[in-house]
Amino acid sequence: MLKLYNYLTRKKDIFKPLRGNGVGLYTCGPTVYNYAHIGNFRTYIFEDVLRRALEYSGYKVQHIMNITDVDDKTIRGSKTAGKTLKEFTDFYTKEFFKDVKKLNILKAEKYPRATLHIKEMVGLIRLLLKKKLAYRTEDGVYFDISKFKPYGKLSGAKLQKLKSGLPAQAGARVAADEYTKEEARDFALWKTKKPGEPSWKAPFGAGRPGWHIECSAMSMKYLGASFEIHAGGVDLLFPHHEDEIAQSEGATGKPFVKYFVEGEHLLVDGKKMSKSLGNVYTLKNLEARGYTPLDFRYFVLGAHYRTQLNFTWQALEAAHRARAGIINSLERLKRGPQDRDSKNEKTAAQFTAEAEKLFQEALADDLNTPKALAVLNELIHYGNSLLDKGRLSVKAARIITATVLEFDRVLGLNLKSSKAASIPKDIMTLVAKRESLRKEKKWKEADAIREKIERLGVIIEDTPSGPQVRKA
């Protein structure tokens, strides 16, 4: 029975769809004004695991992820670059999808772009004006948060005081897309046309949408007025998700989302990412140092999505080695069984069944990926220990390997297609020479060759079934 931490209730709730076996999942996608950084991708990986876990549990998921291609940041960026908004955002949208593929993140059913859904946003704003939940000013249309009594139920934002310490007053408003809970006030649904900015026609004057109305309009178009899960990063709780609730429920009179599931921040060397500190990294930065995006995915899975995670190069190196170890061990299981007549299939099947139970329990407990990874590693270790003792049959190896790959349906490490790094022939010749020396009990000469091999970046592990080699 799957449980998810729901920010609406501030506790782990048993997951139950609104109807049938279908699940509507809306995840806040990228604002395409720059390359997505590893903090963004921590969130997208968590959302991907959430989707995979739902499908693993037998649910049919309709996943929608938006592309924010018009807001304050994209407009500033396009102006600085001297490009049209479309030219500017198209480039970073393509780069985002390249990175998503490298991280083995499943494709959403739809990626609606904000600029292609202006009609839906205008319709939603007209409805809010009609219901007198919004009002017009010289600089646009604003949502009146005093008219929506449950405002703050997600984030805990209070309306009693503004940042200045003065009582909240009707008409006190903020035009910026991003602000803090201390600045809770009426927010922009539509911004009146300004010189040099893109704009669209609307009954309440030419202009462009505010950031928050975009997600409400697009999520409800594809998932309906009420759907199961809205996911994102904790930084979106306020104002973005809070404002989405207000304008959506205000317009429809129905509950907007049943479960708000949010992922924690990624720190770098114990600090928040910022350009001034020079610690904002992209996947390209990781690849330039010889790491793969899937090394980063393994690193992310090693912490629970609701705990802050500290990125360091040492931690990424550890994740790289751990993932390489899994790949090497899987290859050993595929090619190494020696005991074809063993009767240990029953024992292996029992061990595997217990591992499956533990893996499912880990997922059901609010997506406990660290525990799920531990179960996967323990299963692989079990198989390799049988192999080292010469007690692994072909059938037992197949049972264990198939279960590991089944676990990877959720973890998404692409273990089925990943290969161990190839070892150059000249090094393998040294490995064979060392093995001959060991059989002749010429330990000193064999150790000298081992040291030479390790200086070349290859590690040797001596096992009962022969030497196993892998890149360091």
MARPALUM-242943 format. One record per residue: x, y, z of N, C-alpha, C in turn; residue in one letter. Coordinates in steps of 0.05 Angstrom, whole numbers, plus 5000, padded with zeros to 4 digits. Example, Ala and Ser with C-alpha at 12.3 -4.5 7.8 and 13.67 -1.06 7.14 Angstrom:
BEGIN
526448865156524649105156526449345156a 525749555142527349795143525850015157s 
//
This chain:
BEGIN
501749765000500050005000501850255000m 501750404978503450634975502650864992l 504550985007504151225022506051445012k 504851685010506451915001506052145021l 508252295025507952525043506552745027y 504352825038502553025025502853295040n 503853495026504153755039501553885046y 499353795035496753905043495953825071l 496753575078496153475105498553465124t 500953505112503453495127503853225141r 503053005126503552735136503552545113k 504452295119504352085098501451995096k 500352015072497651925066497651675049d 495851495053495551265036494651365009i 496051284988495251384961492851234950f 490851384942488451274930487551464908k 487451364883486551534861483651644865p 483051854852480351974854478251784842l 479051644821477151454808478751244794r 477850994796479050774781482050734787g 483450664766486350594768488050804755n 486851024745488451224732489451434751g 491851544744493051754761493851984743v 492852214749493752464736496052574752g 498352604738500752704751501752954736l 501853184749502853434737505353514752y 507453544736510053634748510953894735t 511854074752512854334742515454284727c 515454354702517854314685519654554685g 521554564666523554774666522555044657p 523755244667523555514656525955544637t 525455554611527555514592528955784585v 530455874605532056124601535056064603y 535755814610538555734614538655434614n 541055324615541255034618540254954646y 538754734647537854634673540354544689a 540354604715542654524732542054274748h 543954174762543653924776541553934799i 541054174809538954204829536254164817g 535854274792533354224778533053924773n 535253794765535053514757534653324781f 535453414805534753254828531653234830r 530353454826527353454827526253284805t 527253304781526153154758526652854761y 528852784774529352494779527452394799i 526952544821525052464841522252424829f 521452614811518852594798518752354780e 520952284767521052054750520751794766d 522051784789521751544807518851524817v 517651754823514851754832513051624810l 513451714786511851604763512451304760r 514951234760515750944757514550774779r 514650874804513550724827510550684824a 509150894814506250864810505650654789l 507150654767506750454746507550184756e 509750164771510549904783508349794801y 506849974814504749894832502149824817s 502149854790499949774774498050004765g 498750254771497050474763497750564735y 495750674721496150784695496451084698k 498851184692499451464697499251634672v 497951864675497852064654499652294664q 502052314653504052504663504152744645h 503852984657504053234642506253404655i 508153494639510253674649510253924631m 509954154644509754404628512554504621n 512654674600515054824593514355124596i 515655254615515155544618516955694599t 515755794578517255934557516556234555d 514956324575514556614577514156684607v 515956844617515756944644517857164647d 518357264671520257484674523057404665d 523857154672526657064666527057024636k 525156894623525556834594525557094578t 523957284587523857544572526457694576i 527457704601530057834606532257694590r 532257434590534357284577534357324547g 532057324535531857364506532757644498s 532157834514533058114508536058134509k 537258014530540158024533541557884510t 540357654501541557504479541057624452a 539257824451538557944425537057754407g 535357584418533857394403530857424409k 529157314391526357314397525857114420t 523657144433523056964455523056674446l 521856624423521656344413524456234406k 526056394392528756294386530356224411e 530056404431531556374456530656124471f 528056094474526955874491527055604476t 526855614449527155364434529855224439d 531955384439534555274443534855134470f 533955264491534255144518532254914522y 529954924508528154694509529454444498t 530654474475532054244462534254144480k 535754324493537954234510536854084535e 534554174544533254034567532553754560f 531353714536530653444528533053264524f 535253374515537653214512538553114540k 538453284559539353204587537353004599d 534853044594532852854604533352574594v 534052554569534552294556537052164569k 539152324574541552224586541052114614k 539252234628538552154656536551924657l 535751834633533851604632531251674646n 530351924643527752014653525651954632i 523551814641521451744622520051984610l 519251964585517852184573515052224584k 514352474589511552524597509752484573a 507152454578505252424556505052684540e 505252914554505153174540507053374554k 508153554538509853774549508654034539y 506454124550505154364540506854614545p 507054774524508655024527506655254533r 507555424551505855644560504855824536a 506655884518505956064496503855944477t 503455684478501455554461498755514476l 498555614500496155574516495055844527h 495556054512494656324521491556334521i 490256204502487356194501486156084526k 487255864536486255744561486755924585e 488956064585489556244608487656484607m 487156594584485256814582482456734591v 481656494583479056394591478756364622g 480956264634480956234663480856504677l 482356694667482356964679479557094676i 478357054653475657174649473657054670r 473956794676472256664695472656774723l 475256824730475856934756474857224759l 474957374737473857644738470857644741l 469557454727466657424729465757364757k 467357194771466757114798467657314819k 468857544809469757754826472057664845k 473557464836475857374851478357514841l 478057664819480257814807479258094800a 481158274797480458554790482558664771y 481658864756483458994736484759244748r 487259284739488659534746489959644721t 491359864723492659974700494959794690e 496059624707498259464699497559164695d 494959094696494258824691491758734706g 491658464710489458344725490658194749v 489458224772490558104797488457934810y 489457724823487657554839487457674867f 485057684878484557804904484657574925d 486957554939487257324957485457344981i 484457584987482557615010479857485004s 479357434978476757314971476857004971k 479356894974479656604975480456535004f 478556455020478956415049481056205055k 481255985039483255775047486155855039p 486556105029489256175020491356125042y 493455985035495555925054495455635064g 493455485056493055215067495355025060k 496755075038498954905030501654995042l 502155245041504855345050504855465078s 502555525088502455655115502755955113g 502656065089502956355086500656495101a 501356715115499356865131498657125117k 496157195117495257445104495257685123l 495557635149495157855168497158085165q 499658015157501658215156503258205129k 504058435120505758455097508658475108l 510558465089513358475097513958725113k 512558945107512959195121511959195150s 510358985156509258975183506459095185g 505559215163502959345163500759135157l 498259185166496158995160495658975130p 494858745121494258705093491958875085a 492158995062490059175052489159085025q 486659125019485559064992487159224972a 487959094951489459224929492459214933g 493459144956496359114959497158874942a 498958914923499458704904502458694895r 503158474882505858434873505758334844v 507458464827507458394799509458174792a 511558154809513757964804512657674805a 513857504790513057224790513857074815d 516057154827517057024851517257214875e 516457124898516557284922516257094946y 516457204970516557034994513857045009t 513556855028511156845044510657095060k 512857235067512557485082511357705064e 511357655038510257855019507557765008e 506157595022503557485012501657715006a 500957734981499157944972497957864945r 496158024935494857974909497057934888d 496657734871498657664851497657704822f 499457744804498757804776497757554761a 495457584749494457374731495157454702l 495157714697495757814670497258074673w 499358114657500958364658500558524633k 499758774636499258954614501758984596t 501358994570503559014551505459244557k 508059174556510159364560511959384535k 513159604529514859634505517059424505p 517459294483519659094480519058824491g 516558774502515858514512513858384494e 513858114492511857974476509058014489p 507058014473504358054483502257904466s 499957864478497757734465495257894470w 493257874452490758014455489057874476k 487558034491485657934511483458134515a 481158054524478958234529479658454550p 481558394567482258584588484858734581f 485558734555487858874545490158704537g 491658794517493958634508496058614530a 497358384531499358334551500358054551g 501257964574502257684576501357564603r 501357304605500457184630502557204652p 501557194677503357154700504156864701g 506256804716507356534717505256324728w 503856404749502256204763499856114747h 498556294732496256214716496856014695i 499356004686500155824665499655524673e 500655454697500455174706497555104712c 496055284723493255214728491755154702s 492155324682490755294656491555034642a 494154984642495154744627494554484642m 494854484668494254234683491354164681s 489554354684486754294683485754224654m 487154334634486354264607486853964602k 489053864611489853584605489053384626y 488653474651488053284672485353324685l 483953544678481353604690481553794713g 479253874723479154074745480353964771a 480153694774481353564798482953324789s 485353304799487053074793488652984817f 490252774814491352644837493852774849e 495952814833498552894844499653134829i 500653324844502253554834504953534848h 507053524832509753494844511553714834a 513553764851515653964844517653984867g 519054204868520954254889519654414912g 520754384936519654524959519654834955v 521454934939521555214934519055314919d 517555134908515155214893512555214910l 512855124935510455124953509255404954l 510955604957510055884957511956044940f 510956214922508056264918506756084897p 508355944882507255824857504955624862h 505455424879503355224883501055334899h 501655504918499555634934497655794915e 498855944897497256104879495755934859d 496855714850495455534833492855434846e 493155354871490755264886488555474886i 489355714893487455934896485955994870a 487456024849486056094824484555864811q 485555614815484155384804481655324819s 481855304846479455234862477455474862e 478555714860476855944859475155944833g 476355854811474955844786472955614784a 473755384793472055144789470255084813t 471055164837469555094861469954804869g 472054674857472654394863475454374874k 476054164890478854124899480654094875p 482954224876484754234853486453974852f 487953914873489753694873489453544900v 489553274899489253124923491953094939k 494153064925496753034938498753224926y 499953394943502153554934504753424945f 506453334927508853184934511253354925v 512953434944515053624938517853514947e 519853564930522553474935524253684948g 526153604965527953794978530153904960e 531654094971533754234956536254064953h 537854124933540554014930542454234937l 544254184956546354374963548954294948l 550754474946553354414935555454494955v 557054304964559054354985557754495009d 555354405015553954515039552754785036g 552754895011551655165007549655154984k 547855354985545955384963547355454937k 546455344915547655414890547255704882m 549355824873549056104864551356164845s 550856344826552856414806555256554820k 554656704841556856854854558856664868s 557856434877559656234889560956054868l 560056064844561155904823560555604827g 558355544839557755254845555155164832n 554455294810552055204795553055014773v 552454764775553454564756551254454739y 551954404714550154274695551153984689t 549653834675550553564667553153574651l 553353784634555753814618558253844636k 557953994659560254014677561053744689n 559053584695559653314706560953134685l 559953154660561052994639563953074632e 564453334635567153434630569253314649a 568353234672570053104692570052804690r 568752694670568852414666566652254678g 564552384689562352244701559952234681y 558252044685555952014668553452124682t 551452214667549052304680547752084698p 548151834691547051614708548651584734l 551151664734552551674760551151874778d 550352104767548952304783546252194791f 544852054774542251934782542651754806r 544751584805545251404828545751564853y 547251774851547851954874545252064886f 543452154869540852264878539152054892v 539151814881537451604893538551514920l 541051584927542151504952541151664976g 539451864971538252024992535252034988a 533752045010530852075007530152334995h 528152344978527452584963526652814981y 525752765006524952975024527153065043r 529652975039531853065055533753235037t 534853435049536853595034539253405027q 540253445003542453284994544853464987l 547153394997549553554992551253434970n 551553584948553253494926556153564931f 557853374929560753424928561953244906t 564253314896565453144876566252874888w 566952874913567652614926565252434928q 562852554934560452394935559652284907a 560052444887559452354860561352134852l 563852154860565851934854564951674868e 564051694892563051454906560651334892a 558851504882556551404867557451274841a 559351394828560451284803561651004808h 563150974829564350714835562150504842r 560250594858558050414866556550314841a 555850494823554350414800556050234782r 558650304779560450134763560649854775a 560649844802560749584815558249414809g 555949544809553449404802553549294774i 554449454755554649364727556549134724i 558949154737560848934735559748684748n 558448714770557348474784555148344768s 553448504754551448394737552648244714l 554748344702556048204680557147944690e 558247944714559247694725557047484728r 554747574737552447394740551547284713l 551647444693550747364666552647154654k 555247194658557147014643558546814661r 558146824688559946674705558946424718g 556346344716555446104731557145854722p 558045704742559645464738558145214745q 556345234764555044994775552344954762d 552344814740549844774724547944574736r 548944404754547244194766546544254795d 547044504804546544574832543644564838s 543044494863540244494873539544744888k 541144954884540745194900538645394889n 537245304867535245484855533145564875e 532245374892530145424911531045624932k 533545594941534545794961534746064948t 535746074923536046334909533346454905a 531346294898528646394894527446514919a 527946374942527046474968528346744975q 530946754971532447004977531347234960f 530947174934529947374915527147464923t 525447284931522647354938522647534962a 524447484982524647665005525647934997e 527547944978528648194968526348354954a 524748224939522448354926520548484946e 520048334967518248434988519448685001k 522048675007523348905020523449145001l 523949094976524049304956521349444954f 519249284952516549404951515749554976q 516649454999516149605024517549875024e 520049875013521550125012520150324995a 519150244972517750424954515150524967l 513750344979511150414991511450615014a 513750625026514250805048515351075037d 513551215023514251485013516751484996d 516951284978519151264959521951264972l 522451074989524951055004527050934986n 528151104968530151004948532750914961t 533751034983536250924995535950635004p 533650575016533150305024532750115000k 531450214979531050054955533749994942a 535550184941538250144930539749934947l 539449954973540749764991539849474985a 537249444981536149184975537249074948v 537449254928538549174902541449084905l 542949244920545849174924546148914939n 544448864959544648624975544048374957e 542148404939541448184922543748124903l 544948324892547248284874549548154889i 550048254913552248144930551747844935h 549247774941548547494946549147324922y 548447414898548947264874551947224869g 553447434873556347424869557747254890n 556647254914557847084935557546784928s 555146714916554746444907556646374884l 557046574866558846534844561746484853l 562546644873565346624883565746344896d 563646234907563845964920563445744900k 562945814874562445604854559845474857g 557845604870555245484876552945624862r 553545784841551445924827550745774802l 548245684800547445554776546445754755s 546145664731545145844710542345944716v 540645764726537845844732537746044755k 539445994776539446184798540446454789a 542446454772543546714762541346864746a 539746714731537646844716535446964734r 534846814755532846904774533747174787i 536247184796537247414809537447654790i 538547594766538947814746536247934738t 534247764733531647854725530348034747a 530847964772529648124794531048394796t 533648394793535148644794534148834772v 533748724748532848894725529948984730l 528348824744525648904751525749134770e 527549124790527849354808528649604793f 530249564772531249794757529049924740d 526749794737524449924725523650174741r 524150174767523450394784525950584787v 528250464792530550624797531650774772l 531250654749531950784724534850824719g 536550634728539450654724540350534698l 538450434682539050324656541050094657n 540749924677542649704681542549504658l 540349464645540149264624541949334601k 542149594595543649684571546549774578s 547149804604549749904612551849684611s 554149754602556349564600558749654617k 560149464627562649534642564649654622a 566249834632568249964615570149744604a 570649754578572349554566575249584575s 576649364578579449364586581249324562i 583249494557585049454534586349184534p 586949084509588048824506590848794520k 592449004519595148984531594948944561d 592849064573592549024602591548734608i 589648644591588748364595590948164591m 592948234574595248054571596848044597t 597148284610598448294636596948134657l 594348144656592647994675593147694672v 593247604647593747324642596447234651a 598447414646601247344655601347334685k 600047514699600047514728598747254739r 596547174726595146934735596946684732e 598546674710600446454706602546454728s 603546694736605546714757604346624784l 601846694788600546604813600346304815r 599646174793599445884792602145754797k 604245894789606945794794608045884821e 606246014837606946114864609246304864k 609446464842611446674841610146934850k 609646944876608047164887609247444883w 611847464886613147724884612747844856k 613347674835613047764808610147834801e 608247664812605447714807604447974819a 605448034844604748284857605748524842d 608148494830609348714815607548784790a 606548574777604848614754602148734763i 601148644786598648754797598949054801r 601149144813601649424818601749584792e 603049464772603249594746600449634734k 598849424736596049434725594449644739i 594749664766593149854781594050144775e 596650174768597650444760596350524734r 595550334718594250384692591250434695l 590250434720587450494725585550264724g 586650014729584949774729585249634755v 583049544767583049394792582549104787i 584148934801583748634798582548534824i 580548364821579348224844579647924839e 581147794857581547504855579247354867d 577947184852575647034861576146734855t 574646554867574946274862574446204832p 572946364818572446314790574446454772s 576546574783578546704767578647004773g 580647144761580947434766578747594752p 577647784766575647974754576948244753q 576748374730577948634727575948854721v 576449094730574749324724576349574725r 575349774711576750034712576350164739k 578350294749578150424776576250664773a 
//
